[in-house]
Amino acid sequence: MQFIDPANKQPGSDSGKNLIVGKGIAGLTLAFRFLQEKIPFQIVDKGDGKPSSAVASGLINPVVVKHFGLSWMGQEFFRESEKFYRQTEQLLNTQVYYSQPIFRVFEDDQQINRWNEKRAEGGINDFTEEATNQAPVFLKAPYGGGLIHKAARVDVEQFFKATTRFFESMGLLKEEWFDVKNLQPDGTGWRYKGDHYDRVFFCQGIASRDNPLWNWLPVNPAKGQLVSIKHPAPDPLLAISQKIFVLPQGGDTFKVGATFEKTTEPGITSEAMTHLQQKFDQLIHGEQHGFTIVRKYYGFRPTVLDRKPLLGRHPVFDNLFFFNGLGSKGYMTAPWLSKHLYEHLFEGGELLKEVDLERYSLNYM
Ligand SMILES: Cc1cc2nc3c(=O)[nH]c(=O)nc-3n(C[C@H](O)[C@H](O)[C@H](O)COP(=O)(O)OP(=O)(O)OC[C@H]3O[C@@H](n4cnc5c(N)ncnc54)[C@H](O)[C@@H]3O)c2cc1C
């Protein structure tokens, strides 16, 4: 696949000019898709917010660690995400995507059987190995665990730094707050601050709740808190999962988290910090080294009642589109979903009904 500057687009195309509101993982994957397809676009994002995408751990794991099944469309999402990040690395000229094996620590004997049953059913075979009682020595794992050998991690910080620089250098990113009051229909599309756009794509994460065009859709914030720590005990190459994730960040640095809280209250809480420390201590030997926190993060996942993303067009206003509801898995799902949205709009593909926001259109009445 070749990416081409929209400024050099061949004449005669009728794809028009597009505005993308939001440069979280939803907006960015859509922007890279447009770039690849030579579709002109502009991104607008206020830049100093706390987008969920910037605090995420960036883990890409198609196996559901709670019940050991394959997540919905796990194969497709995983395959497309690997392709997308590898291609994007070439454009950004930096590595952002890493293979990341995960050891799921079992809590009891039954989980050994459940893991092996799920493997026997076939869904997770491509991604996992048989249950083992040979856990790495630094783990407190009396029941052993299962290895998810095919999983990955995006270096979120590097990805954001590099993409921001990349789109800024092309003049495709405006760092400002988008005020929906300045958006007016102009006959063939929309006018925003003097510029005409044929289509506007809203990729705002939980901020869509404050947007009168879209606040009828059930995007619910699920708060997550996580910490970056230094600790000598865990393996610097192996991620650990039980009630929390311990995710290598290079050397003796790990991300530990995240919490899942149904609150809209901003900020770091001492309860969450204690919870993460306790879970870490229950899992990893080496309490004498202490749990040295180097950074604390929080953000809000844009979740949906039925746990499926929300894509599609506005029920009333032409040429306004929504790409949201990525929940806990935006890094894995957004590459496939942005391609799907592109194919729907520009190549006549049908939108999967599971992701089509039309399923909530009764809310609009
Ligand atoms: C603690 C935590 C850990 C996570 N870990 C993982 C993980 O390991 N793997 C994974 O896949 N997912 C993870 N997630 C989930 C993931 O972060 C989300 O699925 C994803 O980031 C959602 O992306 P988004 O682009 O829809 O929204 P966001 O990332 O929130 O982006 C929305 C953007 O829109 C901008 N915006 C909104 N309104 C306006 C406006 N009016 N004007 C200008 N700009 C605007 C905001 O500034 C923001 O940049 C985690 C989430 C949290 C909170």
The ligand as an ORCA input file, in Angstrom:
! r2SCAN-3c Opt
* xyz 0 1
  C      -6.661      3.832     31.272
  C      -7.018      3.324     29.908
  C      -6.297      2.258     29.357
  C      -6.617      1.783     28.085
  N      -5.869      0.757     27.557
  C      -6.135      0.339     26.308
  C      -5.343     -0.658     25.695
  O      -4.379     -1.183     26.291
  N      -5.651     -1.058     24.434
  C      -6.681     -0.486     23.727
  O      -6.912     -0.867     22.578
  N      -7.459      0.465     24.275
  C      -7.208      0.890     25.540
  N      -7.977      1.843     26.096
  C      -9.159      2.317     25.349
  C      -8.775      3.292     24.256
  O      -8.019      4.298     24.838
  C     -10.049      3.836     23.558
  O     -10.739      2.775     22.971
  C      -9.689      4.817     22.459
  O      -8.631      5.625     22.854
  C     -10.846      5.704     22.053
  O     -10.372      6.532     21.026
  P     -11.216      7.728     20.403
  O     -10.396      8.268     19.288
  O     -12.590      7.275     20.108
  O     -11.358      8.816     21.577
  P     -10.257      9.762     22.245
  O      -8.949      9.085     22.341
  O     -10.851     10.289     23.497
  O     -10.077     10.951     21.217
  C     -11.043     11.959     21.017
  C     -10.335     13.211     20.551
  O     -11.294     14.164     20.143
  C     -10.875     15.438     20.596
  N     -12.058     16.283     20.673
  C     -13.262     15.979     21.217
  N     -14.131     16.995     21.057
  C     -13.452     17.975     20.400
  C     -13.790     19.275     19.949
  N     -15.022     19.787     20.126
  N     -12.827     20.028     19.325
  C     -11.588     19.531     19.135
  N     -11.215     18.289     19.535
  C     -12.126     17.529     20.155
  C     -10.207     15.186     21.943
  O      -9.306     16.229     22.277
  C      -9.492     13.865     21.650
  O      -8.195     14.096     21.164
  C      -7.686      2.360     27.352
  C      -8.379      3.428     27.898
  C      -8.061      3.919     29.157
  C      -8.824      5.083     29.720
*
